[in-house]
Amino acid sequence: MSVLVPLPVAVSLLGAAVSLALHGRVRLQRALGLAVCIVATGTAVALLTIVQREGVVATQAGGWPAPFGITLVVDGFAAIMVTISTLMLLGCLVYAFGQLDAERERLYFHPVYLVLQAGVCLSFLTGDLFNLFVAFEVMLIASYVLLVLGGSQEQVGSGMTYVVINLLASTLFVSGVGLVYAATGSVNMADLVGRLAELPPNLRGGLGLLFLVVFGVKAALFPLFFWLPDSYPAAPTAVAAVFAGLLTKVGVYAVMRTQTLLFPGDGGPSTLILGVAGATMFVGVLGAIAQSDIKRILSFHIISQIGYMIMGLGLYTLAGLAAGIFYIVHHIVVKTALFLVAGLVERAEGTDALGRLGGFARRAPLVGALFMLPALSLAGLPPLSGFVAKLALVREGLALDRVVIVGVGLLVSLFTLFSMTKVWQRVFWGMGPSPEAVPPGARHGQATAPIAGGSRVRPPATMLGATAALVALSLVIAATAGPLYTITERAAADMLDTTDYLRAVLGG
Amino acid sequence: MSSLILDTCTRAAFHTMWVFSLFMLFSGHNAPGGGFVGGLIAGAALVLRYAGHGTDHVRRVLPVAPELLLGTGIVFAAGTGATAWLAGGQFLQSGIAKLHLAVLGEVKLPSVLVFDVGVYLVVVGLVLALLETLGRQDPQ
């Protein structure tokens, strides 16, 4: 069944090409984008079931055998990531139909969005280090365009930071690939497993650290996270939600993939990575507490949450990795949903600054509920998906006697709850903003005029539907946590024992 | 403001450059050349026109939307990969056909040529898009 492997990437690229040729016909572009996203999602689900049944599947693009050609490979982890990513991209596309203003949508939103999807899928599917670089670039170049789409001053200003930091990281990345090739003579990841093991430990450790830094920038790990809270909130909400949910997680995926497959260390818990995880959690949540805009608060929480995923990697056991992967799945859904809710609030009120909001739950009770569920899930309250994910991490941390990181994780959960309560209290409770506090103009030129306090808010059906679907998905994750955990456990088993992966790629 | 010298030279060079760009496109398989280089030469011919008379003139010379060229180009390029895959091969696998034509003798047609045509279209489309967006004079 390896024929399906390149499909999510190929269909997205072809779709982007046709969408570009359809420039100016927004309705056709919408239909095409929707069709492509649905096909990609369907393929991803098919790949996930195939991997569950048959194990790791690989294909060699161009028919050139590994390690010379470009290998595309799906194991459990990659299949999970592709599935959840294409689902989010589908949801956010539907949301964008209602949210994007006509000018932004006409300006190449649809082709670039599909290119982004191609880049994200290729990052997960590739089995070749240099090809991973190419996939990252495809994804990043699309994200540069989406971030500054429409070109407001705020967008271009924060886009600059984003572009510069990512170009720097990409330069380091390609240099790292060059060093690996110089040392081993290969860039195929499966081929590198054996070749890297023959290198002197110092050299191997150095290369591993270089890749940790490179992907640490992309994943916004401590201390390389500073670019994130400035750049994400500026983008249009549908785009910001995709970025918040997916892009840093592609970095996390790359960290986990390279650190388990290529630089496995000595097999035990890594104090370095656990330390980074703890610092990322703690600094991220402290940043969030200090903020007073919804999207900025949520952006800092992205950083904090990434700490938990990396904690799973740092524990480096079957249960630890499985919990980390489960955390990624939970986080992608919940965080995307929260950003979409923030967009609903911003659209109705013309701002997302806490000081200018209030009483929103009375005027839009459904939106209030849609915020509350993922917010509590983010903080890790039972019985929501965040609780399951955190419980798994904490249990494994305690089993390994890593008390400090567990303590930090629990403390950060408390702070997260505090921060979410703050948003809830200021935005959804209360009597609504006093008339003089209502801003005179819209912030991004995309919001409607402020509505008189007391009147009901009716967001477009596409926006509300997409948000509700994602929130429902997060509830499904919580409800089916058992079977889902089995899937992530199998993915983690494949990461720890790479024989299947190597056999699928190299044959024999 | 037009210049007689530039106009005359462009008139002589323009079509020659297009023919040369096509030659480069087709010779690219085994010799220096290819879609990218060919596209750049064709683009340079368009830039000559632009230098003489501005964006509107370029649009009259090549009345195609840049988006259409870019999109078609990528469809060609990505389609090459997909065709082999649909025919049961690997994604991006290439093939070659040999034809015997009356005058030219044996002609090799590699599937990479289709890919190269796609690249050619993308490069020409990109130059056109640049001239339209960055090259447009401010109305005032």
Interface residues (C-beta under 8 A of the other chain):
Chain A: V3 P6 A10 L13 L14 A16 A17 V18 S19 L20 A21 L22 H23 G24 T59 Q60 A61 G62 G63 I70 L72 P111
Chain B: A65 E67 L68 L70 G71 T72 G73 I74 V75 A77 A78 G79 G81 A82 W85 G89 Q90 F91 L92 Q93 S94
